[in-house]
């Protein structure tokens, strides 16, 4: 049997008020309330010239309460904003005993005539009052804001109504995702759902979460990417397809990483990575135009200009510029890696190259930059360039020194893909050998014939970070993963 949670003195006082409300014959947790309008809508429609004066019904949480005897002013907050209520004993005499028991944090409904106070504040002069939910916990800091960052993440349900800017950020996130869906659907893309539990972890190089299905007695993996299933749909004849959904990677936590994150992947038959570049730039710029005040915005220490056209710079050129050595000079690259402190002797050449790129190059990519033409060995799912066979037709988009998107001209040769998969499985480390295996069914799908295609992945959480000027990924995920409380 668990120990009862200790009740604070303030909580006990609120519970006592709750009992008094019950003794009045009032249900402190209310019920249905019809014809409720958002506070923002009420404000927008108010017109002093309309006669008789307009009426409104609003519901929300009490965030400010001024009791001056026979008159009480309340600031009510809902998801659209705030509105003032005026409650007078004259209009509400039969409910006045109940009204005197309400407190900050309570959820109430109010109906009445709209009007302006002497100071010009729009007010609902309440003549019908409803208690909808009694709060038995004291609001944080009298609604000056829930300031403790860790507590905000753990109690997002408080953070949302205690900090209006948090509510606005998440509403903006929802609006941006809706815009993305509309943008793609207007261009003929179909939105689909693919399995989140998979028998083989594939589509990316990452460590998965492992679970077990009891009835079938098999291990399953939470997906690290939807790529291989979406490509199966290309084989099946869905020529433009996308998915916005969760990926899971059993990796560390940081301001830019959450083990559960939202990814969008797009595939278009008969396209290539150049088409994906055009699509990415057009998509993000359309979002900026619709949802941001300016094409220039602040992201931490960086000022980012989203103006078009965006830069396109080869990987090898950036590597040479910022690492100080040619990408084919492996001896110089290993020397540089050793100087930085990498254990280069234990790493393959391609791994060292990529780690140096992350260390030396990424921090310089502030304005939107397409890094194009990656070393081929880093890209087992990508078609090689016909002009430069050592390089793959791949780009990564960097904004604010952070990777936002990754795209390929997709490899659709089943024999080459089989060879790449085989070498990838053989080259996996000991820990990865426990979950890496060859997706033979995907090879079978390719053997039936997959059309040439371009593929694109965009990290939705990171994109939202940029467009809301938020430098910690936990601030754009409603319920981020946190360490257990001690």
C-alpha positions, 0 to 999 in steps of 0.5 A: 500500500502506497503512503498518502501524499502529504497535504500542504496547509494551503491545499488543506484550506482549499479542500475546506472551501471545496467542502463548503461548496458541496454543502451549498448543494453545488457540484464543484466539478460542474458539467456541460456548458453550451455556447461557450466562445473563446475570449479572443473571439468575444474581443474581436466581435465587440462593437459599442455601436450594437444595440441592445448591448452584446452578450457573451458566454466564456469559460476558463481559469481564474488568473487574477481576482480582485475582491472589493466587497460587493464587486469582484473583478476576475481575469479569465484565461482560456487558450485564446487569451484573457477577458475581464469579468465583473461580478456584482452582488446585485446581479448575483445575490443568490449565488454570492455565497458560492462566488465568495468561495472561488479562488485563483486557479478555479475553472468557471463559466460566465455569461453576461452583457458586454461593456467597457469599464471607466478605464476602457477595459472590455468586461463581461458583466456576469449575470449567470455564473457556473463553477466548472472545476475547483482547484485544490492546489495553489497556482504558481507564483500567483500567475506571474509565471511558472519559472522553474524550468524543470517543473515546467516540463514536468507539469506542462499542464500548469505551464500552458496556462501559467505562461501564455507564451508557452500556449502560443508557441504550441498553437504556432507549432500546430498551425505550422504542421497544418500548413505543411500538410496543406502545402504537400496535399496541394501538390498531390502528395498522399499522407500515410501511416507506416508501422512504428513497431518493426521486425527489423530496425532500418532506414537509418543508422541509429540504435533502436528501442527494443520491445517484445510481442508476447503472442508472437514471442518475437522482439520488435523495434520502435522505428528509427525511420519510416523510410523503407516502408515509404519506399515500398509504397513507391514500388506499389504505385503511390508516386507522391507520399509523405508521413509526419509521425514519431521516430524513436532513437535510443540515444542521449538527451540534449537541447537538440535531441529527444529520444522520441521526436517528430519527423516528416519524410517525403518521397516523390517518384521521377524526382531527384535531390535537386527537386527535393531542394526546391521543394524544401526551400519553397515549403519552409519559405512559405511557412516563414511568410505565413507564420513569422513576422519577418524573413529575418529572425533571432535564434539564440546567438544567431540572426538568421535570414531566410531570404531566397535563394539559399546557398548550395555548397559541396560537402568537400568544399566546406570540409576543405575551408573549415577543416584545413585539409582536402577530403581525400587526404586521409593522413592529414584528416587523421592528424587533424582528428587526433589534434582535436582529441578523437580516438581516430585509430578506432574509426573508419575513414568516413566516420572520422571525416563526418565527425570532423565536419560536425566539429568544424563546419556545422557551427558556421552554417547559420543562414539556410545552406544546402550542403550537397554531394556527400562522400558516397560511403556515408550514404548507403541508400543514395544514388551516386553522382554519374559525374563524380562517382565517389560522391552521392546525390545527397544534401543536408540543410543547415540553419542556425548551425543545426541540421534541419533536413536530409535528402537523397536521390534514392538508390533503386538498384536492388543489387547495389542496395543489397551489397550496401546493406550487406557491408553495412551489417558486417561493419556494424559494431558489437552493440549494433550487431544485436539489432542490425540485420538485412531487410530482405523484403525491402530488397524483394520490393526493389527487385519488382522495380522502384521508380527513380525518386527523390526522398526528403526528411525534415525534423519537425521539432527542430524546424519549430525551434527555429521558427519560434526562436527556441533553443531547447527542443524540450520547449517545443515538445509538449511532454519531453522525456525527463530524468526520473524525479529523485 
